[in-house]
Amino acid sequence: MKKIILLLLSLNLLFAQNQKLSPIEPAKDFYPKLSTQNCDSGCLFDLLESKLYLSFLSEFNQQNADNLLNNIYIKLLNSITDFDKILQKQALIKLAIIVPEKTIKSYSNTIINASISYLLKQRAQIKVKVFRIGTEEEANIQNALDEIESQNYQYAIAGFTLKGVNYLNSHLKNIKVFIPTVHKNNTQISHPNIYFGSIDYDAQIAALLKLSNDNIAVFSDNSALSNHLNEKISTQIQNPIRFYKIDGAKLDFKQLFQSNGDLNNASIFLNTPLVKTALISSQLRVNEISPYILLSTQINYNPTFLSITQTNDRKNFIIANSIFNEDQGLAYINSIFGQDINYNWVAYATSVGLDYFYTSFISQDSERIFDEKMQDSQLIYDIKFMRGLGYSFEEFKEFK
């Protein structure tokens, strides 16, 4: 008991200046119980005295806990990403999470939360530290790597764009780094310690083209991702492609649809975000246009798609999907952090990459959660066609 009291006092001092990475109210949320056996207060004290803090979080049950245990739980939950002092002082394995938060915006917390969720699910006793570097300037990346290497971190998850990956390639030494946000095909990098995990838009487009006819039209909105997808489609198609730009607050869809040829019987790629995709699909119906098929990559695989589109507008709408999570415990932990690993591809890619690192290098006796393989330093994802029917997505296997 003295150890527990000392731990609580230490936590009060240690976490006094913590910065929260997720807006979680500890008194209202809880971590799912991941075992089938009941862990009473004595069991919880044993976990604390054994420094099994992640196990304590997952086994905690407020009905079996007194005020002391409840206070410790709140301290740990509030400080879930600050493992670098008392909580993991004895940890031998260290994982750094590097995020240029001003560059990748909300993806920063997605990567952090997905990483922590995976470690909780595996009950991994790993020292974790988040390095927020602001932007992907070369000096920022080099300084972060120098600090990480000086503190003897062996592994890292880095949310870089192509710019950051190129700087990483120039300065990385012995740390193994997983990049969930970039696909290796988009780089010229072949570094033995850099692993890539972004979904493969080239492969998704190639798969979707097998469902199309030769009459290809593409809608986009001038965003970086939209233009990127346009380029990938252009490289795979020999026939002329008609491009339609959805730009500006006010649009005359009738005029837009007629501006570049007839869209009837066209295979239409929608390289647009959800709201614009829903608007285009509805306006095609309003203007009595009957496409051959509507196609989209991962960008529109989202449950919101089902609520903002009409059933008739998506009956001939096929989306390529590479997210196949079957571990509902992991999905539930992610949901506590406010994200859906079943639809958020960055959270999914982060989880799959960390799963590969954990079971291949850190704890080789642990079973993998995911089936994706690493090939030539790139995760390989399966692709399935999905169609929104009613209030859910269903796999689409036969066309017409």
Sequence and secondary structure as in RCSB ss.txt:
>XXXX:A:sequence
MKKIILLLLSLNLLFAQNQKLSPIEPAKDFYPKLSTQNCDSGCLFDLLESKLYLSFLSEFNQQNADNLLNNIYIK
LLNSITDFDKILQKQALIKLAIIVPEKTIKSYSNTIINASISYLLKQRAQIKVKVFRIGTEEEANIQNALDEIES
QNYQYAIAGFTLKGVNYLNSHLKNIKVFIPTVHKNNTQISHPNIYFGSIDYDAQIAALLKLSNDNIAVFSDNSAL
SNHLNEKISTQIQNPIRFYKIDGAKLDFKQLFQSNGDLNNASIFLNTPLVKTALISSQLRVNEISPYILLSTQIN
YNPTFLSITQTNDRKNFIIANSIFNEDQGLAYINSIFGQDINYNWVAYATSVGLDYFYTSFISQDSERIFDEKMQ
DSQLIYDIKFMRGLGYSFEEFKEFK
>XXXX:A:secstr
 HHHHHHHHHHHHHTTT   SS   TTT      SSS   HHHHHHHHHTT HHHHHHH  GGG  HHHHHHHHH
HHHTTT  SSSTTTT   EEEEEE HHHHTTHHHHHHHHHHHHHHHHT   EEEEEE SS  HHHHHHHHHHHHH
TT  EEEE   HHHHHHHHHH  S EEEETT  GGG     TTEEE    HHHHHHHHHTT  S EEEEE S HH
HHHHHHHHHHH  S EEEEE  SS   HHHHHHTTS  TT EEEEES HHHHHHHHHHHHHTT   SEEEE GGG
 SHHHHHHS GGGGTTEEEEE      HHHHHHHHHTT  TTT HHHHHHHHHHHHHIIIII TTS  S   EEE
TTEEE   EEEEEETTEEEE     
